[in-house]
């Protein structure tokens, strides 16, 4: 009997594309899930879970994302200095004012695998607060999400 072999994509064979996403007026969580799928390569028919087969994503207007419900006032972002009593916290509203790119970065990071592959995939996400970005040379294709 002949059985068909399972297709496994080698990292060298993966073709990386560049996508441009406008985050203006988009909900943070819903946008982050779609971006995480593209970074992992799940939108590609040649998706292989253990290889980095995803594409690059450039996000603009990250400062104009929206939260649903009371998350803007009640969601808290934590960070720790490493010293005793060094826990710092900010609400989502403060985080959007101070570091709008970190809001989307942390949302996408939580949806990627917690291993070296997930860290490598996160480096393919480029987030910018305004409309200008530094990746015009890569000719990113605008993606409607």
Z-matrix of the N, CA and C atoms (Angstrom, degrees):
N
C 1 1.447
C 2 1.517 1 110.25
N 3 1.300 2 113.88 1 140.76
C 4 1.459 3 119.87 2 177.03
C 5 1.528 4 109.41 3 -102.62
N 6 1.306 5 115.59 4 127.18
C 7 1.465 6 119.26 5 175.27
C 8 1.512 7 108.81 6 -115.01
N 9 1.299 8 115.13 7 142.91
C 10 1.454 9 119.86 8 -178.15
C 11 1.524 10 109.53 9 -78.65
N 12 1.334 11 116.34 10 136.67
C 13 1.449 12 120.66 11 -179.74
C 14 1.526 13 110.50 12 -76.93
N 15 1.312 14 115.45 13 149.09
C 16 1.459 15 121.21 14 177.00
C 17 1.516 16 109.16 15 -75.31
N 18 1.312 17 116.05 16 135.30
C 19 1.463 18 120.59 17 179.04
C 20 1.517 19 109.96 18 -76.14
N 21 1.318 20 116.74 19 130.07
C 22 1.461 21 122.31 20 176.50
C 23 1.524 22 107.51 21 -126.67
N 24 1.326 23 116.33 22 121.42
C 25 1.456 24 121.80 23 -179.50
C 26 1.514 25 110.12 24 -79.78
N 27 1.336 26 116.14 25 128.25
C 28 1.461 27 120.15 26 175.37
C 29 1.529 28 108.18 27 -85.35
N 30 1.315 29 118.38 28 145.24
C 31 1.474 30 120.35 29 -178.66
C 32 1.527 31 113.62 30 -57.50
N 33 1.317 32 117.71 31 -29.59
C 34 1.466 33 121.24 32 179.86
C 35 1.529 34 111.10 33 -69.87
N 36 1.324 35 116.88 34 -31.51
C 37 1.463 36 121.23 35 -176.86
C 38 1.524 37 113.60 36 -81.88
N 39 1.323 38 117.68 37 -11.54
C 40 1.467 39 120.93 38 -176.56
C 41 1.524 40 110.54 39 -70.51
N 42 1.331 41 116.08 40 128.87
C 43 1.465 42 121.19 41 177.11
C 44 1.524 43 107.70 42 -94.64
N 45 1.316 44 116.27 43 121.92
C 46 1.465 45 120.69 44 -178.26
C 47 1.534 46 109.19 45 -94.63
N 48 1.329 47 115.37 46 126.31
C 49 1.456 48 121.78 47 175.97
C 50 1.521 49 108.40 48 -108.19
N 51 1.319 50 116.58 49 162.50
C 52 1.462 51 122.39 50 177.67
C 53 1.520 52 108.48 51 -115.49
N 54 1.326 53 116.23 52 130.42
C 55 1.461 54 122.16 53 178.40
C 56 1.520 55 109.86 54 -120.27
N 57 1.327 56 116.01 55 145.88
C 58 1.464 57 122.85 56 176.86
C 59 1.522 58 107.81 57 -113.44
N 60 1.336 59 116.91 58 126.71
C 61 1.458 60 122.49 59 -178.52
C 62 1.522 61 108.80 60 -121.37
N 63 1.332 62 116.66 61 129.04
C 64 1.463 63 121.60 62 175.01
C 65 1.523 64 107.97 63 -95.17
N 66 1.340 65 116.53 64 117.74
C 67 1.465 66 121.51 65 -173.60
C 68 1.524 67 113.28 66 -90.74
N 69 1.305 68 118.43 67 3.83
C 70 1.459 69 120.69 68 -175.59
C 71 1.530 70 111.59 69 -63.79
N 72 1.340 71 115.84 70 122.57
C 73 1.449 72 121.74 71 178.07
C 74 1.522 73 115.36 72 77.46
N 75 1.327 74 118.72 73 4.01
C 76 1.464 75 122.22 74 -179.06
C 77 1.533 76 109.68 75 -89.13
N 78 1.324 77 116.32 76 148.62
C 79 1.455 78 122.28 77 176.04
C 80 1.524 79 109.23 78 -76.15
N 81 1.330 80 117.04 79 136.35
C 82 1.459 81 121.96 80 -172.59
C 83 1.528 82 112.47 81 -58.12
N 84 1.312 83 118.49 82 -52.80
C 85 1.458 84 121.12 83 -175.06
C 86 1.510 85 113.73 84 -65.95
N 87 1.314 86 116.66 85 -42.59
C 88 1.470 87 119.98 86 -179.39
C 89 1.523 88 110.98 87 -66.90
N 90 1.326 89 116.66 88 -38.82
C 91 1.456 90 120.71 89 177.52
C 92 1.532 91 110.50 90 -66.74
N 93 1.326 92 116.28 91 -40.61
C 94 1.465 93 120.68 92 -177.53
C 95 1.531 94 111.51 93 -65.00
N 96 1.333 95 118.02 94 -37.28
C 97 1.465 96 119.43 95 179.47
C 98 1.528 97 111.09 96 -65.88
N 99 1.319 98 115.95 97 -39.48
C 100 1.466 99 119.15 98 179.80
C 101 1.524 100 111.05 99 -69.10
N 102 1.329 101 117.02 100 -38.83
C 103 1.465 102 120.53 101 178.19
C 104 1.527 103 109.99 102 -66.64
N 105 1.334 104 117.57 103 -41.59
C 106 1.467 105 121.09 104 -179.58
C 107 1.529 106 110.74 105 -62.25
N 108 1.329 107 117.49 106 -38.47
C 109 1.462 108 120.43 107 177.57
C 110 1.527 109 111.54 108 -62.88
N 111 1.322 110 117.22 109 -39.58
C 112 1.468 111 120.69 110 179.35
C 113 1.525 112 110.19 111 -69.36
N 114 1.335 113 117.68 112 -41.61
C 115 1.463 114 120.82 113 179.16
C 116 1.526 115 111.83 114 -63.03
N 117 1.331 116 116.79 115 -36.04
C 118 1.466 117 120.98 116 179.28
C 119 1.521 118 111.76 117 -78.56
N 120 1.339 119 118.14 118 -23.65
C 121 1.452 120 121.53 119 -179.68
C 122 1.511 121 113.29 120 96.40
N 123 1.330 122 117.21 121 14.49
C 124 1.463 123 120.17 122 -177.13
C 125 1.529 124 112.58 123 -71.21
N 126 1.318 125 118.15 124 -13.93
C 127 1.464 126 120.63 125 176.32
C 128 1.530 127 111.26 126 -83.62
N 129 1.296 128 117.19 127 -3.90
C 130 1.456 129 123.53 128 -176.53
C 131 1.533 130 109.44 129 -100.47
N 132 1.327 131 118.18 130 133.67
C 133 1.472 132 119.48 131 178.85
C 134 1.531 133 113.25 132 -64.52
N 135 1.332 134 118.20 133 -18.48
C 136 1.464 135 121.78 134 178.98
C 137 1.525 136 111.65 135 -95.00
N 138 1.325 137 117.76 136 26.34
C 139 1.467 138 122.22 137 -177.94
C 140 1.520 139 111.25 138 -60.75
N 141 1.317 140 115.24 139 129.65
C 142 1.457 141 122.50 140 174.69
C 143 1.523 142 107.07 141 -128.72
N 144 1.334 143 118.83 142 121.52
C 145 1.462 144 121.17 143 -171.39
C 146 1.531 145 115.71 144 -60.46
N 147 1.329 146 118.20 145 -33.30
C 148 1.458 147 119.76 146 -173.34
C 149 1.526 148 113.75 147 -94.63
N 150 1.337 149 119.11 148 4.45
C 151 1.467 150 120.80 149 176.65
C 152 1.516 151 109.98 150 -119.01
N 153 1.311 152 115.11 151 157.21
C 154 1.457 153 121.37 152 178.60
C 155 1.528 154 107.81 153 -85.11
N 156 1.316 155 116.27 154 87.09
C 157 1.461 156 121.37 155 -175.54
C 158 1.522 157 112.17 156 -108.40
N 159 1.321 158 117.78 157 10.21
C 160 1.462 159 121.67 158 -176.23
C 161 1.511 160 113.17 159 -83.46
N 162 1.322 161 115.12 160 176.98
C 163 1.454 162 122.75 161 -177.54
C 164 1.524 163 110.63 162 -108.75
N 165 1.328 164 115.47 163 170.39
C 166 1.462 165 121.79 164 176.95
C 167 1.518 166 109.36 165 -85.09
N 168 1.321 167 117.38 166 144.91
C 169 1.462 168 122.24 167 178.78
C 170 1.519 169 108.77 168 -130.09
N 171 1.330 170 116.14 169 125.90
C 172 1.462 171 122.81 170 175.03
C 173 1.522 172 106.99 171 -108.88
N 174 1.337 173 117.24 172 121.54
C 175 1.453 174 122.29 173 -178.41
C 176 1.521 175 108.57 174 -110.26
N 177 1.333 176 116.75 175 127.61
C 178 1.469 177 121.77 176 175.70
C 179 1.526 178 109.20 177 -114.79
N 180 1.317 179 116.26 178 162.28
C 181 1.474 180 123.97 179 -178.67
C 182 1.525 181 111.70 180 60.83
N 183 1.327 182 117.04 181 41.21
C 184 1.465 183 120.77 182 179.87
C 185 1.520 184 111.42 183 -67.20
N 186 1.317 185 117.86 184 -22.13
C 187 1.469 186 120.33 185 179.98
C 188 1.526 187 112.45 186 -75.44
N 189 1.332 188 117.29 187 -9.42
C 190 1.461 189 120.87 188 -176.91
C 191 1.525 190 112.99 189 -107.27
N 192 1.343 191 117.35 190 19.33
C 193 1.460 192 119.85 191 175.54
C 194 1.519 193 109.25 192 -74.46
N 195 1.329 194 116.22 193 159.64
C 196 1.467 195 120.29 194 -178.24
C 197 1.526 196 109.86 195 -122.76
N 198 1.314 197 114.96 196 153.97
C 199 1.453 198 123.00 197 173.72
C 200 1.512 199 108.05 198 -110.98
N 201 1.326 200 117.23 199 148.69
C 202 1.459 201 120.48 200 177.25
C 203 1.526 202 108.96 201 -94.14
N 204 1.307 203 116.11 202 157.57
C 205 1.459 204 121.54 203 176.72
C 206 1.518 205 112.02 204 64.07
N 207 1.329 206 116.46 205 -141.93
C 208 1.469 207 122.47 206 -178.75
C 209 1.519 208 112.48 207 -97.74
N 210 1.332 209 117.96 208 16.74
C 211 1.459 210 120.55 209 -175.22
C 212 1.521 211 112.60 210 -61.83
N 213 1.314 212 118.17 211 -29.93
C 214 1.464 213 120.37 212 -178.88
C 215 1.524 214 111.04 213 -59.67
N 216 1.324 215 117.46 214 -35.23
C 217 1.467 216 121.09 215 -179.43
C 218 1.531 217 113.00 216 -99.35
N 219 1.324 218 118.49 217 -25.72
C 220 1.457 219 120.75 218 -172.67
C 221 1.528 220 114.39 219 -101.73
N 222 1.334 221 118.88 220 -24.44
C 223 1.466 222 120.85 221 179.78
C 224 1.520 223 108.54 222 -72.88
N 225 1.333 224 115.67 223 134.78
C 226 1.464 225 120.83 224 -176.01
C 227 1.532 226 109.24 225 -121.91
N 228 1.334 227 115.95 226 133.41
C 229 1.459 228 122.79 227 174.74
C 230 1.522 229 107.74 228 -102.84
N 231 1.345 230 116.87 229 128.38
C 232 1.458 231 122.05 230 -177.94
C 233 1.517 232 110.06 231 -109.40
N 234 1.340 233 115.24 232 150.60
C 235 1.457 234 121.79 233 169.33
C 236 1.526 235 106.68 234 -149.36
N 237 1.315 236 116.96 235 156.61
C 238 1.460 237 120.65 236 -176.38
C 239 1.520 238 109.51 237 -131.13
N 240 1.342 239 115.60 238 135.41
C 241 1.461 240 120.95 239 -178.14
C 242 1.519 241 112.19 240 -76.23
N 243 1.323 242 117.66 241 -20.11
C 244 1.452 243 120.87 242 -176.73
C 245 1.510 244 112.27 243 102.63
N 246 1.308 245 117.52 244 -12.51
C 247 1.456 246 122.04 245 177.80
C 248 1.528 247 110.18 246 -96.43
N 249 1.335 248 115.64 247 162.49
C 250 1.451 249 120.87 248 178.58
C 251 1.524 250 108.64 249 -62.68
N 252 1.326 251 116.53 250 130.43
C 253 1.461 252 120.72 251 -179.60
C 254 1.521 253 112.92 252 73.78
N 255 1.327 254 117.82 253 17.92
C 256 1.460 255 121.35 254 -175.26
C 257 1.514 256 114.66 255 -94.43
N 258 1.324 257 117.97 256 23.14
C 259 1.457 258 120.66 257 179.25
C 260 1.519 259 109.99 258 -79.02
N 261 1.324 260 116.63 259 123.96
C 262 1.470 261 122.15 260 178.44
C 263 1.519 262 107.63 261 -113.47
N 264 1.315 263 116.12 262 149.17
C 265 1.463 264 119.62 263 178.32
C 266 1.519 265 110.14 264 -141.45
N 267 1.327 266 114.27 265 149.20
C 268 1.469 267 122.78 266 176.74
C 269 1.520 268 108.39 267 -138.96
N 270 1.325 269 116.35 268 146.68
C 271 1.454 270 119.65 269 173.56
C 272 1.528 271 108.30 270 -79.35
N 273 1.315 272 116.36 271 168.10
C 274 1.460 273 120.63 272 -179.25
C 275 1.529 274 110.97 273 -63.46
N 276 1.334 275 116.91 274 -34.72
C 277 1.464 276 120.25 275 179.07
C 278 1.527 277 110.96 276 -64.42
N 279 1.353 278 117.10 277 -44.62
C 280 1.465 279 120.90 278 178.15
C 281 1.528 280 111.20 279 -65.48
N 282 1.326 281 116.54 280 -39.58
C 283 1.458 282 120.41 281 -179.39
C 284 1.529 283 110.93 282 -66.03
N 285 1.324 284 117.26 283 -38.47
C 286 1.472 285 120.36 284 177.59
C 287 1.525 286 111.06 285 -65.49
N 288 1.312 287 118.01 286 -34.63
C 289 1.455 288 120.74 287 179.50
C 290 1.527 289 111.45 288 -74.27
N 291 1.340 290 117.13 289 -41.24
C 292 1.461 291 120.82 290 -174.82
C 293 1.525 292 113.29 291 -85.07
N 294 1.332 293 116.92 292 -51.35
C 295 1.461 294 121.66 293 -176.74
C 296 1.524 295 109.72 294 -135.90
N 297 1.329 296 118.19 295 77.28
C 298 1.471 297 120.13 296 -175.32
C 299 1.526 298 113.86 297 -63.78
N 300 1.320 299 118.39 298 -25.80
C 301 1.464 300 119.34 299 -179.22
C 302 1.520 301 111.93 300 -71.82
N 303 1.328 302 117.79 301 -29.74
C 304 1.463 303 121.29 302 -177.44
C 305 1.531 304 112.23 303 -69.81
N 306 1.330 305 117.48 304 -24.97
C 307 1.462 306 120.53 305 178.97
C 308 1.524 307 109.80 306 -62.31
N 309 1.320 308 116.70 307 -49.50
C 310 1.464 309 120.78 308 -179.09
C 311 1.524 310 111.40 309 -73.08
N 312 1.339 311 116.67 310 -36.79
C 313 1.465 312 119.97 311 179.55
C 314 1.529 313 111.15 312 -61.73
N 315 1.327 314 117.24 313 -44.11
C 316 1.455 315 119.33 314 -178.35
C 317 1.528 316 111.72 315 -70.88
N 318 1.338 317 116.95 316 -32.28
C 319 1.461 318 120.06 317 177.60
C 320 1.530 319 110.89 318 -66.65
N 321 1.324 320 116.84 319 -42.79
C 322 1.467 321 120.55 320 179.56
C 323 1.527 322 110.33 321 -71.00
N 324 1.330 323 117.07 322 -38.79
C 325 1.457 324 121.11 323 -179.18
C 326 1.530 325 111.23 324 -59.94
N 327 1.320 326 116.76 325 -37.06
C 328 1.449 327 120.34 326 179.21
C 329 1.513 328 113.64 327 -69.59
N 330 1.326 329 117.98 328 -15.48
C 331 1.460 330 122.03 329 -178.30
C 332 1.528 331 112.92 330 -101.90
N 333 1.328 332 117.25 331 1.15
C 334 1.461 333 121.73 332 177.65
C 335 1.533 334 109.17 333 -100.19
N 336 1.329 335 117.60 334 162.59
C 337 1.462 336 120.12 335 178.61
C 338 1.528 337 111.60 336 -60.62
N 339 1.337 338 115.87 337 146.18
C 340 1.460 339 120.76 338 -179.20
C 341 1.520 340 109.82 339 -92.00
N 342 1.321 341 117.48 340 64.87
C 343 1.463 342 122.43 341 178.49
C 344 1.527 343 108.59 342 -153.60
N 345 1.312 344 116.76 343 -171.66
C 346 1.467 345 120.49 344 -176.58
C 347 1.528 346 111.40 345 -64.80
N 348 1.322 347 117.57 346 -31.47
C 349 1.461 348 120.56 347 178.16
C 350 1.525 349 110.76 348 -66.43
N 351 1.323 350 117.15 349 -42.13
C 352 1.463 351 121.28 350 177.76
C 353 1.520 352 111.94 351 -63.17
N 354 1.328 353 117.14 352 -39.69
C 355 1.473 354 120.39 353 177.88
C 356 1.521 355 111.02 354 -65.67
N 357 1.322 356 117.02 355 -37.10
C 358 1.467 357 120.84 356 178.25
C 359 1.530 358 110.60 357 -68.67
N 360 1.330 359 116.79 358 -38.61
C 361 1.459 360 120.43 359 179.51
C 362 1.523 361 111.38 360 -68.32
N 363 1.321 362 117.92 361 -32.79
C 364 1.455 363 121.24 362 179.74
C 365 1.525 364 112.15 363 -66.59
N 366 1.334 365 117.63 364 -26.34
C 367 1.462 366 119.95 365 179.01
C 368 1.529 367 112.08 366 -69.61
N 369 1.338 368 117.27 367 -14.34
C 370 1.464 369 120.47 368 179.04
C 371 1.528 370 112.35 369 -86.75
N 372 1.339 371 116.63 370 1.18
C 373 1.464 372 121.23 371 177.25
C 374 1.516 373 108.72 372 -98.30
N 375 1.328 374 116.79 373 123.85
C 376 1.461 375 122.98 374 178.91
C 377 1.525 376 107.53 375 -118.78
N 378 1.336 377 117.33 376 115.02
C 379 1.460 378 122.21 377 -175.37
C 380 1.522 379 109.31 378 -113.67
N 381 1.344 380 116.23 379 133.30
C 382 1.460 381 122.42 380 179.20
C 383 1.520 382 108.90 381 -128.47
N 384 1.338 383 115.72 382 140.07
C 385 1.466 384 121.00 383 -176.50
C 386 1.527 385 111.36 384 -71.45
N 387 1.321 386 118.43 385 -40.16
C 388 1.458 387 121.88 386 -176.60
C 389 1.519 388 112.53 387 -99.32
N 390 1.333 389 114.92 388 -161.43
C 391 1.465 390 119.93 389 -178.22
C 392 1.525 391 112.75 390 -86.42
N 393 1.319 392 118.01 391 -18.32
C 394 1.463 393 121.68 392 -179.08
C 395 1.528 394 110.11 393 -85.95
N 396 1.343 395 116.07 394 143.96
C 397 1.462 396 120.54 395 174.72
C 398 1.512 397 109.69 396 -141.93
N 399 1.322 398 116.39 397 161.68
C 400 1.461 399 122.56 398 -172.38
C 401 1.529 400 113.17 399 -97.49
N 402 1.325 401 118.39 400 21.07
C 403 1.465 402 120.44 401 -174.67
C 404 1.530 403 112.30 402 -123.95
N 405 1.312 404 116.81 403 35.79
C 406 1.475 405 120.78 404 176.50
C 407 1.527 406 111.16 405 -65.26
N 408 1.329 407 117.89 406 -32.22
C 409 1.460 408 121.79 407 -177.35
C 410 1.528 409 111.83 408 -64.26
N 411 1.330 410 117.55 409 -26.58
C 412 1.466 411 120.70 410 -179.67
C 413 1.521 412 112.62 411 -81.91
N 414 1.335 413 117.09 412 -6.69
C 415 1.464 414 123.50 413 179.92
C 416 1.523 415 112.04 414 51.30
N 417 1.348 416 117.34 415 64.19
C 418 1.460 417 118.45 416 -179.69
C 419 1.526 418 112.25 417 -69.54
N 420 1.314 419 116.30 418 142.05
C 421 1.458 420 123.17 419 179.24
C 422 1.530 421 108.01 420 -86.19
N 423 1.332 422 116.82 421 129.70
C 424 1.460 423 119.36 422 -179.46
C 425 1.529 424 109.91 423 -68.97
N 426 1.323 425 115.13 424 132.73
C 427 1.446 426 121.61 425 -175.48
C 428 1.516 427 108.83 426 -118.00
N 429 1.338 428 116.39 427 125.49
C 430 1.460 429 121.79 428 178.21
C 431 1.520 430 108.19 429 -90.69
N 432 1.324 431 116.80 430 117.01
C 433 1.461 432 120.85 431 179.02
C 434 1.517 433 110.00 432 -112.66
